[in-house]
């Protein structure tokens, strides 16, 4: 398939109600941008096989189920966080994570969630800032788990330390950091990671594709509209850049901190086009 076909396929997978989205299949549709011949069935089957080996059940205790998940994924299969090559785009592709057994927090969390779902275990994603987590939601408590660090169970003090690692000593925990992330939010965050990874490599056509996928999830996303305009500018597609950036300025709040930078870019484009 070409990129346009792959984007249409992704849109078809994600335009349904959130709870009806097959998260693993949608994640593999993102990977198909890098691997156009990729078919999802073998990788979905690999998730099925992992889940079949997990000795867990909804009626068992949460801690025993977490231990069973961790035993298969981290003790036996050796999935791990890729500390050495964190920014490698392959860490964001589910097929690569399954094959290489390395990933970043969000893809290892997705793996954890998908295996748990196949065992009917109540594990959901948590959009913790800068470090995606999961939580096991039992009838009487929620247990935070870090799949990037081999399924470690996190206490509140661990979360404070994690937050300060990324945002400095003054960072404060907020209740909203522990809310469950829905499927569209998880996919959008995966795309944002890939967008940044490709941008740092100056691979602008792939940055643009990640933005198009993000807009397939939420066509009203102002940050993605702005970023697409900036990428068009970097690619010397000046007319497209002007169109997106002017639309952004017309819609964005007057107090938006990006307005001055966008006005400077538009001024540069006018000078380049004269």
NUDO-417791 format. One line per field, with one value per residue: residue number from 1; x, y, z of N, C-alpha, C in turn. Coordinates in Angstrom, 3 decimals. Layout:
<atoms>
nr NUM, ...
n_X X, ...
n_Y Y, ...
n_Z Z, ...
ca_X X, ...
ca_Y Y, ...
ca_Z Z, ...
c_X X, ...
c_Y Y, ...
c_Z Z, ...
</atoms>
This chain:
<atoms>
nr 1, 2, 3, 4, 5, 6, 7, 8, 9, 10, 11, 12, 13, 14, 15, 16, 17, 18, 19, 20, 21, 22, 23, 24, 25, 26, 27, 28, 29, 30, 31, 32, 33, 34, 35, 36, 37, 38, 39, 40, 41, 42, 43, 44, 45, 46, 47, 48, 49, 50, 51, 52, 53, 54, 55, 56, 57, 58, 59, 60, 61, 62, 63, 64, 65, 66, 67, 68, 69, 70, 71, 72, 73, 74, 75, 76, 77, 78, 79, 80, 81, 82, 83, 84, 85, 86, 87, 88, 89, 90, 91, 92, 93, 94, 95, 96, 97, 98, 99, 100, 101, 102, 103, 104, 105, 106, 107, 108, 109, 110, 111, 112, 113, 114, 115, 116, 117, 118, 119, 120, 121, 122, 123, 124, 125, 126, 127, 128, 129, 130, 131, 132, 133, 134, 135, 136, 137, 138, 139, 140, 141, 142, 143, 144, 145, 146, 147, 148, 149, 150, 151, 152, 153, 154, 155, 156, 157, 158, 159, 160, 161, 162, 163, 164, 165, 166, 167, 168, 169, 170, 171, 172, 173, 174, 175, 176, 177, 178, 179, 180, 181, 182, 183, 184, 185, 186, 187, 188, 189, 190, 191, 192, 193, 194, 195, 196, 197, 198, 199, 200, 201, 202, 203, 204, 205, 206, 207, 208, 209, 210, 211, 212, 213, 214, 215, 216, 217, 218, 219, 220, 221, 222, 223, 224, 225, 226, 227, 228, 229, 230, 231, 232, 233, 234, 235, 236, 237, 238, 239, 240, 241, 242, 243, 244, 245, 246, 247, 248, 249, 250, 251, 252, 253, 254, 255, 256, 257, 258, 259, 260, 261, 262, 263, 264, 265, 266, 267, 268, 269, 270, 271, 272, 273, 274
n_X 0.839, 0.371, 1.232, -1.097, -3.148, -2.562, -2.988, -5.730, -6.620, -5.880, -7.498, -10.018, -9.872, -9.842, -11.968, -14.244, -16.300, -14.564, -14.236, -14.571, -12.370, -9.714, -6.942, -4.350, -4.352, -4.652, -2.280, -0.477, -1.162, -0.064, 2.624, 2.781, 3.285, 6.011, 6.661, 5.452, 4.502, 3.599, 1.502, -1.199, -2.016, -0.066, 1.237, -0.787, -1.508, 0.799, 0.543, -1.694, -0.596, 1.262, -0.503, -1.866, -0.055, -0.026, -0.821, -3.454, -6.462, -9.617, -10.882, -8.855, -6.384, -5.407, -2.595, -1.454, -2.154, -0.792, 1.799, 1.835, 1.601, 3.963, 5.826, 5.751, 6.150, 8.441, 10.252, 10.450, 10.194, 11.745, 11.205, 12.012, 12.791, 14.134, 16.760, 19.218, 18.882, 16.718, 15.351, 15.038, 13.065, 11.994, 11.259, 8.691, 7.062, 4.825, 5.209, 8.020, 8.655, 7.624, 9.255, 11.949, 11.901, 12.169, 11.365, 9.654, 8.116, 5.317, 4.784, 5.532, 3.709, 1.357, 1.669, 1.540, -1.077, -2.555, -1.971, -2.965, -5.677, -6.496, -6.590, -8.722, -8.276, -8.384, -6.699, -5.528, -4.400, -2.317, -1.891, 0.560, 2.698, 5.304, 6.091, 4.625, 2.270, 0.635, -2.385, -3.782, -7.050, -8.824, -11.613, -11.383, -9.111, -6.516, -3.718, -0.648, 1.539, 4.694, 5.599, 7.917, 9.962, 10.169, 7.639, 7.341, 5.749, 4.329, 4.565, 3.073, 5.276, 7.203, 6.126, 6.253, 9.033, 9.576, 8.258, 9.729, 12.182, 11.816, 10.817, 11.967, 12.852, 10.782, 8.408, 5.017, 2.761, -0.358, -3.819, -4.951, -2.953, -3.123, -5.300, -7.214, -6.192, -7.748, -8.260, -7.835, -6.370, -4.051, -3.050, -2.654, -0.629, 1.430, 1.878, 2.745, 5.180, 6.598, 6.542, 8.211, 10.596, 11.228, 11.398, 13.642, 15.526, 15.362, 13.710, 11.499, 9.274, 8.242, 7.618, 5.519, 3.690, 3.101, 1.768, -0.458, -1.695, -2.301, -4.141, -6.112, -7.201, -8.062, -9.342, -9.554, -7.356, -5.423, -2.611, -1.488, -2.221, -0.752, 1.858, 1.979, 1.976, 4.457, 6.176, 5.690, 6.863, 9.553, 10.001, 10.022, 7.576, 5.901, 3.408, 1.546, 2.350, 1.750, -1.037, -1.838, -0.741, -1.914, -4.570, -4.371, -3.725, -6.113, -7.867, -6.746, -6.543, -6.309, -4.385, -2.504, 0.686, 2.249, 1.776, 3.400, 5.761, 4.776, 3.899, 6.385, 7.479, 5.712, 6.332, 8.968, 8.465, 7.047, 9.114, 10.824, 9.304, 9.082
n_Y -1.194, 2.330, 5.469, 7.063, 5.166, 3.711, 5.613, 6.025, 3.496, 3.480, 5.553, 4.373, 2.376, 3.868, 5.640, 4.771, 4.279, 4.816, 2.595, 0.520, 0.346, -1.580, -1.773, -2.891, -3.623, -1.113, 0.072, -1.499, -0.692, 1.844, 1.089, 0.030, 2.140, 2.420, -0.133, -1.141, -3.574, -4.975, -7.215, -7.524, -9.910, -12.029, -10.796, -10.135, -12.708, -13.465, -11.995, -13.289, -15.808, -15.216, -14.423, -16.813, -18.205, -17.043, -17.559, -16.622, -15.107, -13.367, -13.717, -14.276, -12.999, -9.533, -9.042, -11.555, -11.962, -9.866, -10.673, -13.020, -12.015, -10.488, -12.509, -13.977, -11.949, -10.476, -12.017, -14.517, -13.931, -11.663, -8.972, -5.509, -2.133, 0.119, 1.579, 2.413, 3.103, 4.941, 6.791, 5.570, 4.970, 2.403, 1.510, 2.343, 0.858, -1.743, -4.317, -4.430, -4.183, -6.565, -8.349, -7.566, -7.263, -4.988, -1.679, 1.484, 3.325, 3.602, 1.718, -0.701, -0.666, -0.824, -3.393, -4.837, -4.220, -5.366, -8.102, -8.571, -7.926, -10.030, -12.007, -11.218, -9.354, -6.479, -4.148, -0.971, 1.813, 4.544, 7.906, 9.114, 11.920, 12.153, 9.534, 6.779, 4.669, 1.751, 0.636, -1.621, -2.230, -2.976, -4.105, -2.760, -1.176, 0.584, -0.403, 0.772, 0.227, -0.216, -0.960, -0.417, -0.706, -3.490, -4.267, -3.156, -2.398, 0.610, 2.903, 5.890, 7.588, 6.706, 7.592, 10.343, 10.668, 9.785, 11.735, 14.025, 13.354, 13.839, 16.458, 18.113, 19.260, 20.740, 19.774, 18.705, 16.175, 15.510, 14.723, 14.202, 13.042, 10.355, 9.369, 7.100, 6.390, 6.686, 4.728, 6.298, 8.420, 7.067, 6.168, 8.645, 9.666, 7.846, 8.474, 11.103, 10.696, 9.394, 11.378, 13.304, 11.831, 11.362, 14.004, 14.953, 13.627, 14.875, 13.835, 14.730, 14.061, 11.753, 12.766, 14.398, 12.453, 11.180, 13.266, 13.498, 11.072, 11.529, 13.593, 12.150, 10.870, 13.017, 15.528, 18.172, 18.993, 21.470, 21.744, 19.831, 20.839, 23.250, 22.150, 20.748, 22.840, 23.980, 21.906, 21.739, 24.169, 23.606, 21.774, 23.313, 23.720, 26.088, 27.346, 25.541, 25.636, 28.297, 28.249, 26.422, 27.652, 30.172, 29.419, 28.284, 30.569, 31.937, 30.432, 29.795, 30.711, 34.162, 34.612, 32.695, 31.298, 30.611, 32.283, 34.511, 33.320, 31.934, 34.041, 35.168, 33.130, 33.160, 35.673, 35.204, 33.355, 34.898, 36.603, 34.774, 33.957, 36.158
n_Z 0.000, -0.610, 1.019, 1.238, 1.099, 3.413, 5.383, 5.051, 5.789, 8.500, 9.414, 9.076, 11.006, 13.332, 13.411, 14.581, 17.567, 20.657, 22.423, 20.717, 19.167, 17.993, 19.664, 19.380, 16.671, 15.465, 16.320, 14.908, 12.380, 12.359, 12.396, 9.870, 8.213, 8.272, 7.527, 4.824, 3.786, 5.898, 7.620, 9.889, 11.156, 11.920, 14.090, 15.856, 16.459, 17.800, 20.155, 21.157, 21.683, 23.704, 25.728, 26.208, 27.699, 30.156, 33.429, 34.727, 36.004, 36.086, 38.565, 40.314, 42.690, 42.430, 42.757, 42.335, 39.693, 38.424, 38.991, 37.464, 34.847, 34.726, 35.023, 32.617, 30.609, 31.378, 32.917, 31.560, 28.732, 28.528, 27.849, 27.728, 28.766, 26.415, 27.156, 26.104, 23.403, 23.249, 21.644, 19.215, 16.410, 16.070, 18.548, 18.842, 17.233, 17.170, 16.098, 15.910, 18.616, 19.629, 18.242, 18.773, 21.465, 22.929, 23.983, 24.455, 27.202, 26.453, 24.412, 25.565, 27.614, 26.120, 25.066, 27.495, 28.314, 26.208, 26.362, 28.931, 28.500, 26.888, 28.746, 30.164, 32.170, 34.276, 33.187, 32.444, 30.429, 31.535, 31.270, 32.304, 32.781, 30.443, 30.855, 30.213, 31.876, 33.330, 34.953, 37.284, 37.798, 40.409, 42.464, 44.868, 44.830, 43.009, 41.215, 40.383, 37.648, 36.103, 33.066, 31.602, 33.357, 33.944, 34.919, 37.444, 40.529, 41.515, 44.147, 45.637, 46.299, 44.505, 42.124, 42.462, 42.433, 39.840, 38.340, 39.068, 38.005, 35.311, 35.180, 37.069, 40.408, 41.525, 40.602, 40.887, 41.885, 40.288, 40.448, 37.990, 36.510, 36.810, 35.567, 33.545, 30.247, 27.105, 24.067, 21.731, 22.757, 23.535, 21.053, 19.789, 21.394, 20.875, 18.185, 18.470, 19.756, 17.694, 15.764, 16.938, 17.063, 14.338, 13.521, 14.893, 13.459, 11.108, 9.117, 7.317, 5.565, 6.840, 9.325, 8.551, 7.703, 10.159, 11.399, 9.732, 10.312, 13.006, 12.710, 11.507, 13.652, 15.224, 13.733, 14.391, 15.801, 16.991, 17.689, 15.926, 13.441, 13.466, 13.654, 11.260, 9.424, 10.077, 9.381, 6.646, 5.985, 6.612, 4.622, 2.423, 1.225, 0.637, 0.049, 1.073, 3.735, 4.425, 4.176, 6.244, 8.539, 8.578, 8.903, 11.433, 12.987, 12.718, 14.179, 16.681, 20.182, 21.190, 23.105, 22.698, 22.999, 20.859, 18.748, 18.010, 17.071, 14.864, 13.287, 12.706, 11.141, 8.969, 7.976, 7.123, 5.119, 3.266, 2.506, 1.288, -0.876, -2.469
ca_X 0.000, 1.068, 0.915, -2.493, -3.960, -2.311, -3.668, -7.164, -6.840, -5.799, -8.708, -11.116, -9.723, -9.945, -13.107, -15.333, -16.315, -13.267, -14.197, -14.618, -11.084, -8.752, -5.745, -3.175, -4.431, -4.381, -0.839, 0.207, -1.400, 0.979, 3.881, 2.758, 3.877, 7.434, 6.751, 4.216, 4.028, 3.240, 0.132, -1.346, -2.412, 0.970, 1.594, -1.915, -1.389, 1.884, -0.051, -2.546, 0.248, 1.776, -1.587, -2.187, 0.917, -0.183, -1.740, -4.158, -7.905, -10.219, -11.261, -7.650, -6.016, -4.666, -1.140, -1.047, -2.288, 0.328, 2.984, 1.763, 1.933, 5.385, 6.612, 5.854, 6.660, 9.748, 11.167, 10.667, 10.382, 12.800, 10.892, 12.675, 12.878, 15.347, 17.417, 20.379, 18.439, 15.347, 14.738, 14.941, 11.651, 11.532, 10.658, 7.287, 6.333, 4.480, 5.860, 9.426, 8.719, 7.416, 10.381, 13.213, 11.666, 12.583, 10.420, 9.567, 7.009, 3.957, 4.607, 5.559, 2.416, 0.369, 1.880, 1.033, -2.529, -3.150, -1.884, -3.925, -7.046, -6.781, -6.887, -9.868, -7.793, -8.725, -5.504, -5.752, -3.280, -2.296, -1.087, 1.456, 3.545, 6.651, 6.397, 3.340, 2.149, -0.657, -2.867, -4.694, -8.194, -9.606, -12.824, -11.116, -7.932, -5.836, -2.297, 0.136, 2.578, 5.601, 6.134, 9.262, 10.871, 9.893, 6.392, 7.455, 4.582, 4.750, 3.918, 3.032, 6.616, 7.879, 5.568, 6.852, 10.416, 9.523, 7.880, 10.843, 13.237, 11.535, 10.400, 12.676, 12.535, 9.571, 7.225, 4.037, 1.780, -1.748, -4.706, -5.227, -1.872, -3.399, -6.526, -7.080, -6.116, -8.531, -7.501, -7.419, -5.299, -2.831, -2.550, -2.149, 0.655, 2.401, 2.195, 3.529, 6.545, 7.217, 6.722, 9.422, 11.766, 11.557, 11.787, 15.029, 16.356, 15.079, 13.020, 10.263, 8.109, 7.657, 6.966, 4.247, 2.775, 2.633, 0.784, -1.678, -2.341, -2.871, -5.332, -7.150, -7.841, -8.710, -9.128, -9.588, -6.186, -4.655, -1.164, -1.085, -2.336, 0.436, 3.065, 1.992, 2.430, 5.897, 6.876, 5.629, 7.887, 10.862, 10.097, 9.922, 6.237, 5.527, 1.976, 0.863, 2.681, 0.977, -2.440, -2.035, -0.392, -2.951, -5.748, -4.075, -3.852, -7.524, -8.624, -6.101, -6.854, -5.436, -3.292, -1.639, 2.099, 2.901, 1.376, 4.506, 6.661, 4.123, 3.958, 7.755, 7.642, 4.974, 7.115, 10.094, 7.952, 6.774, 10.389, 11.367, 8.449, 9.151
ca_Y 0.000, 3.596, 6.189, 7.509, 3.998, 3.361, 6.617, 5.711, 2.297, 3.894, 6.325, 3.415, 1.675, 4.758, 6.557, 4.161, 4.639, 4.482, 1.253, -0.459, 0.347, -2.632, -0.981, -3.542, -3.532, 0.272, 0.289, -2.146, 0.162, 2.871, 0.450, -0.232, 3.296, 2.080, -1.449, -1.154, -4.927, -5.605, -7.664, -7.563, -11.199, -12.756, -10.102, -10.340, -14.094, -13.502, -11.534, -14.374, -16.880, -14.739, -14.440, -18.205, -18.717, -16.340, -18.258, -15.580, -15.091, -12.210, -14.013, -14.382, -11.736, -8.637, -9.194, -12.808, -11.769, -9.024, -11.533, -13.940, -11.231, -10.141, -13.729, -14.303, -10.867, -9.937, -13.067, -15.517, -13.351, -10.648, -7.636, -4.515, -0.775, 0.359, 2.763, 2.825, 3.696, 5.318, 7.576, 4.768, 4.823, 1.024, 1.332, 2.745, -0.029, -2.927, -5.511, -4.403, -4.449, -7.994, -9.091, -7.188, -7.326, -3.704, -0.621, 2.635, 3.096, 3.467, 0.483, -1.805, -0.611, -1.350, -4.842, -5.321, -4.093, -6.291, -9.448, -8.607, -7.937, -11.383, -12.821, -10.545, -8.676, -5.046, -3.311, 0.163, 2.727, 5.764, 8.892, 9.842, 12.792, 11.762, 8.126, 6.089, 3.576, 1.080, 0.341, -2.745, -1.635, -3.992, -3.555, -1.936, -0.327, 0.647, -0.691, 1.329, -0.692, 0.389, -2.000, -0.071, -1.219, -4.892, -4.452, -2.712, -1.766, 1.936, 3.607, 7.330, 8.177, 6.362, 8.468, 11.662, 10.599, 9.673, 13.046, 14.948, 12.969, 14.440, 17.855, 18.897, 19.056, 21.455, 19.146, 18.226, 15.229, 15.935, 13.568, 13.944, 12.241, 8.934, 8.998, 6.120, 6.927, 5.890, 4.208, 7.381, 9.155, 6.251, 6.208, 9.998, 9.815, 7.088, 9.259, 12.261, 10.209, 9.150, 12.685, 13.896, 11.029, 11.641, 15.411, 15.079, 13.066, 15.691, 13.025, 15.505, 13.361, 10.853, 13.633, 14.800, 11.305, 11.003, 14.317, 13.131, 10.017, 12.160, 14.329, 11.158, 10.619, 14.257, 16.503, 19.529, 19.192, 22.681, 21.507, 19.114, 21.790, 24.111, 21.383, 20.444, 24.050, 24.134, 20.887, 22.214, 25.214, 22.942, 21.057, 24.341, 23.712, 27.355, 27.643, 24.698, 26.164, 29.529, 27.875, 25.850, 28.588, 31.211, 28.794, 28.166, 31.896, 32.334, 29.609, 29.729, 31.814, 35.332, 34.538, 31.561, 31.677, 30.284, 33.207, 35.345, 32.488, 31.653, 35.280, 35.295, 32.159, 33.679, 36.785, 34.605, 32.735, 35.975, 37.076, 33.736, 33.827, 37.389
ca_Z 0.000, -0.501, 2.257, 1.256, 1.439, 4.809, 6.219, 4.987, 6.607, 9.898, 9.712, 9.198, 12.282, 14.496, 13.366, 15.339, 18.987, 21.240, 23.009, 19.629, 18.462, 18.316, 19.911, 18.796, 15.204, 15.098, 16.510, 13.788, 11.206, 12.425, 12.002, 8.432, 7.527, 8.148, 6.895, 4.030, 3.511, 7.165, 7.855, 11.354, 11.723, 12.680, 15.326, 16.760, 16.925, 18.788, 21.411, 21.642, 22.246, 24.982, 26.714, 26.544, 28.668, 31.430, 34.332, 35.466, 35.780, 36.774, 39.956, 41.146, 43.318, 41.533, 42.848, 41.693, 38.249, 38.006, 39.029, 36.333, 33.651, 34.781, 34.866, 31.188, 29.775, 31.766, 33.372, 30.518, 27.398, 28.651, 27.351, 28.572, 28.268, 25.627, 27.721, 25.308, 22.137, 23.591, 20.576, 18.006, 16.034, 16.191, 19.870, 18.772, 16.339, 17.960, 15.544, 16.328, 20.056, 19.804, 17.684, 19.399, 22.907, 23.491, 23.671, 25.347, 28.136, 25.920, 23.649, 26.520, 28.295, 25.182, 25.091, 28.785, 28.278, 25.244, 26.926, 30.046, 27.958, 26.407, 29.940, 30.800, 33.370, 34.183, 33.099, 31.541, 30.291, 32.348, 30.550, 33.205, 31.963, 29.992, 31.129, 30.226, 32.835, 33.339, 36.299, 37.474, 38.485, 41.119, 43.080, 46.044, 44.700, 41.724, 41.394, 39.283, 37.173, 35.122, 32.179, 31.130, 34.370, 34.241, 35.645, 38.842, 41.144, 41.967, 45.251, 45.361, 46.361, 43.249, 41.091, 42.692, 41.958, 38.379, 37.827, 39.265, 37.070, 34.007, 35.203, 38.067, 41.826, 41.929, 40.002, 41.852, 41.369, 40.177, 40.321, 36.568, 35.935, 37.018, 34.875, 32.472, 28.878, 26.165, 22.926, 20.840, 23.436, 23.471, 19.679, 19.530, 22.089, 20.095, 16.989, 18.881, 19.975, 16.391, 15.132, 17.505, 16.686, 12.943, 13.393, 15.342, 12.390, 9.922, 8.102, 7.333, 5.003, 7.835, 10.319, 7.951, 7.734, 11.535, 11.657, 9.013, 11.100, 14.198, 12.279, 11.237, 14.950, 15.663, 12.652, 14.948, 16.663, 16.660, 17.670, 14.722, 12.331, 13.565, 13.343, 9.823, 8.755, 10.298, 8.586, 5.259, 5.862, 6.578, 3.348, 1.374, 0.623, 1.255, -0.085, 2.056, 5.066, 4.642, 4.366, 7.577, 9.617, 8.624, 9.509, 12.856, 13.600, 12.715, 15.128, 17.989, 21.098, 21.015, 24.084, 22.386, 23.048, 19.586, 17.685, 17.544, 16.279, 13.589, 12.507, 12.197, 10.048, 7.810, 7.428, 6.397, 3.890, 2.308, 1.966, 0.400, -2.052, -3.287
c_X 0.877, 0.594, -0.544, -3.419, -3.803, -2.989, -5.175, -7.491, -6.828, -7.046, -9.900, -11.068, -10.038, -11.162, -14.317, -15.301, -15.059, -13.201, -14.243, -13.312, -10.243, -7.386, -4.514, -3.195, -4.149, -2.901, -0.041, -0.033, -0.424, 2.303, 3.944, 3.257, 5.369, 7.626, 5.492, 3.666, 3.561, 1.767, -0.047, -1.502, -1.289, 1.297, 0.452, -1.899, -0.282, 1.389, -0.946, -1.704, 0.854, 0.700, -1.933, -1.258, 0.785, -1.234, -2.398, -5.631, -8.509, -10.545, -10.051, -7.286, -5.249, -3.161, -0.670, -1.165, -1.161, 1.614, 3.000, 2.098, 3.427, 6.272, 6.814, 6.576, 8.100, 10.735, 11.487, 10.990, 11.410, 12.482, 11.506, 12.599, 14.203, 15.997, 18.488, 19.975, 16.981, 14.639, 14.638, 13.464, 11.122, 10.911, 9.165, 6.451, 6.090, 5.125, 7.329, 9.560, 8.555, 8.612, 11.676, 13.149, 12.237, 11.562, 10.560, 8.326, 5.655, 3.773, 4.696, 4.271, 1.315, 0.453, 1.260, -0.495, -3.165, -3.069, -2.890, -5.366, -7.433, -7.032, -8.046, -9.472, -7.984, -7.487, -5.748, -4.502, -3.441, -1.346, -0.223, 2.416, 4.930, 6.997, 5.089, 3.389, 0.868, -1.107, -3.857, -5.838, -9.027, -10.796, -12.522, -9.880, -7.415, -4.338, -1.546, 1.318, 3.394, 6.193, 7.532, 10.324, 10.366, 8.662, 6.447, 6.151, 5.037, 3.897, 3.864, 4.401, 7.409, 7.404, 6.110, 8.271, 10.469, 9.202, 9.044, 12.020, 13.060, 11.341, 11.043, 12.094, 11.238, 8.292, 6.320, 3.067, 0.395, -2.605, -4.938, -4.138, -2.156, -4.695, -6.240, -7.072, -6.962, -7.685, -6.995, -6.299, -3.988, -2.223, -1.981, -0.799, 1.748, 2.836, 3.025, 4.976, 7.275, 7.472, 8.003, 10.673, 12.185, 11.995, 13.244, 16.006, 16.191, 14.490, 11.600, 9.084, 7.445, 7.029, 5.579, 3.231, 2.243, 1.575, -0.533, -2.428, -2.989, -4.143, -6.457, -7.895, -8.650, -8.424, -9.113, -8.378, -5.374, -3.149, -0.695, -1.215, -1.125, 1.690, 3.122, 2.451, 3.926, 6.704, 6.831, 6.689, 9.268, 11.092, 10.038, 8.612, 5.500, 4.037, 1.171, 1.118, 1.848, -0.479, -2.683, -1.794, -1.396, -4.234, -5.566, -4.273, -5.305, -8.322, -8.071, -6.507, -5.848, -4.248, -2.319, -0.182, 2.839, 2.663, 2.552, 5.479, 6.056, 4.123, 5.356, 7.998, 6.918, 5.715, 8.304, 9.631, 7.652, 8.052, 10.981, 10.586, 8.495, 10.239
c_Y 1.248, 4.331, 6.601, 6.352, 3.625, 4.335, 6.365, 4.488, 2.652, 4.675, 5.390, 2.702, 2.558, 5.672, 6.012, 4.654, 4.090, 3.053, 0.153, -0.513, -0.833, -1.965, -1.594, -3.425, -2.105, 0.603, -0.335, -1.374, 1.336, 2.292, 0.211, 0.960, 3.044, 0.776, -1.672, -2.549, -5.650, -6.010, -7.892, -8.960, -11.929, -12.116, -10.171, -11.762, -14.233, -13.018, -12.611, -15.459, -16.470, -14.857, -15.855, -18.772, -18.077, -17.053, -17.231, -15.641, -13.936, -12.466, -14.192, -13.018, -10.856, -8.864, -10.492, -12.699, -10.902, -9.856, -12.489, -13.236, -10.936, -11.363, -14.061, -13.197, -10.483, -10.998, -14.060, -14.890, -12.216, -9.341, -6.608, -3.134, -0.536, 1.667, 3.302, 3.541, 4.136, 5.982, 6.820, 4.597, 3.406, 0.730, 1.662, 1.866, -1.358, -4.193, -5.572, -4.707, -5.943, -8.808, -8.834, -7.265, -6.107, -2.647, 0.553, 2.464, 2.835, 2.169, -0.745, -1.830, -1.165, -2.879, -5.442, -5.313, -5.141, -7.732, -9.590, -8.692, -9.326, -12.360, -12.226, -9.884, -7.165, -4.142, -2.233, 1.033, 3.970, 6.758, 9.740, 10.691, 12.207, 10.305, 7.371, 4.898, 2.802, 0.944, -0.819, -2.219, -2.750, -3.314, -2.586, -1.045, -0.344, 0.482, -0.194, 0.420, 0.016, -0.708, -1.691, -0.590, -2.563, -5.096, -4.067, -2.077, -0.473, 2.434, 5.099, 7.994, 7.881, 7.280, 9.887, 11.695, 10.545, 11.026, 14.031, 14.625, 13.679, 15.953, 18.694, 18.762, 19.711, 20.807, 18.551, 17.254, 15.870, 14.696, 13.200, 13.093, 10.739, 8.479, 7.968, 6.832, 6.057, 5.525, 5.320, 8.213, 8.383, 6.313, 7.584, 10.209, 9.020, 7.879, 10.486, 11.865, 10.016, 10.458, 13.339, 13.155, 11.301, 13.094, 15.608, 14.495, 13.834, 14.867, 13.600, 14.816, 12.412, 11.634, 14.013, 13.658, 11.061, 12.058, 13.994, 12.021, 10.599, 12.931, 13.387, 10.804, 11.841, 15.353, 17.937, 19.839, 20.404, 22.448, 20.793, 19.984, 22.717, 23.360, 21.034, 21.670, 24.253, 23.113, 21.246, 23.292, 24.590, 22.215, 22.001, 24.245, 24.942, 27.650, 26.816, 25.201, 27.391, 29.191, 27.359, 26.870, 29.729, 30.657, 28.667, 29.512, 32.336, 31.615, 29.695, 30.909, 32.955, 35.304, 33.407, 31.997, 31.393, 31.330, 34.008, 34.555, 32.188, 32.892, 35.503, 34.334, 32.646, 34.840, 36.249, 33.989, 33.796, 36.490, 36.067, 33.643, 35.057, 37.289
c_Z 0.000, 0.749, 2.349, 1.635, 2.908, 5.755, 6.216, 5.834, 8.092, 10.290, 9.903, 10.548, 13.481, 14.474, 14.126, 16.788, 19.668, 21.740, 21.942, 18.838, 18.932, 18.432, 19.260, 17.276, 14.736, 15.267, 15.371, 12.486, 11.186, 11.951, 10.500, 7.624, 7.308, 7.373, 6.049, 3.744, 4.774, 7.175, 9.346, 11.934, 12.470, 14.019, 16.339, 17.310, 17.964, 20.147, 22.013, 22.318, 23.583, 26.067, 27.141, 27.608, 30.051, 32.276, 35.249, 35.108, 36.566, 38.237, 40.871, 41.719, 42.339, 41.566, 42.195, 40.181, 37.692, 37.973, 37.842, 35.016, 33.597, 34.543, 33.390, 30.426, 30.103, 32.237, 32.251, 29.161, 27.377, 27.929, 28.300, 27.929, 27.560, 26.088, 26.781, 24.023, 22.260, 22.420, 19.259, 17.636, 16.187, 17.554, 19.884, 17.851, 17.040, 17.411, 15.941, 17.808, 20.316, 19.318, 18.447, 20.922, 23.628, 23.093, 24.605, 26.220, 27.481, 25.138, 24.552, 27.343, 27.402, 25.134, 26.354, 28.790, 27.375, 25.722, 28.078, 29.533, 27.485, 27.555, 30.742, 32.127, 33.208, 34.253, 32.063, 31.488, 31.144, 31.675, 31.459, 32.367, 31.708, 30.240, 31.287, 31.184, 32.564, 34.788, 36.252, 38.344, 39.117, 41.798, 44.209, 45.932, 43.268, 41.972, 40.173, 38.951, 36.099, 34.226, 31.638, 32.087, 34.889, 35.124, 37.102, 39.311, 41.808, 43.130, 44.910, 45.372, 45.088, 42.123, 41.229, 42.142, 40.433, 37.754, 37.933, 38.342, 35.732, 34.069, 36.303, 39.461, 42.258, 41.403, 41.075, 41.183, 41.319, 39.946, 38.858, 35.910, 35.999, 36.357, 33.789, 31.126, 27.965, 24.947, 22.008, 21.464, 23.376, 22.077, 19.343, 20.201, 21.385, 18.861, 17.336, 19.153, 18.653, 15.648, 15.630, 17.086, 15.250, 12.746, 13.811, 14.327, 11.080, 8.778, 7.985, 6.648, 6.000, 8.988, 9.811, 7.988, 9.141, 11.897, 10.955, 9.745, 12.355, 13.853, 11.881, 12.520, 15.380, 14.650, 13.152, 15.822, 16.213, 16.690, 16.407, 13.483, 12.301, 13.140, 11.857, 9.024, 8.890, 9.495, 7.108, 5.018, 5.763, 5.258, 2.147, 0.588, 1.150, 1.166, 0.925, 3.472, 5.380, 4.930, 5.780, 8.678, 9.706, 9.236, 11.014, 13.560, 13.687, 13.790, 16.544, 18.874, 20.945, 21.977, 23.794, 22.293, 21.747, 18.508, 17.137, 16.681, 14.910, 12.702, 11.938, 11.029, 8.802, 7.154, 6.619, 5.082, 2.846, 1.680, 0.973, -0.907, -2.955, -4.341
</atoms>
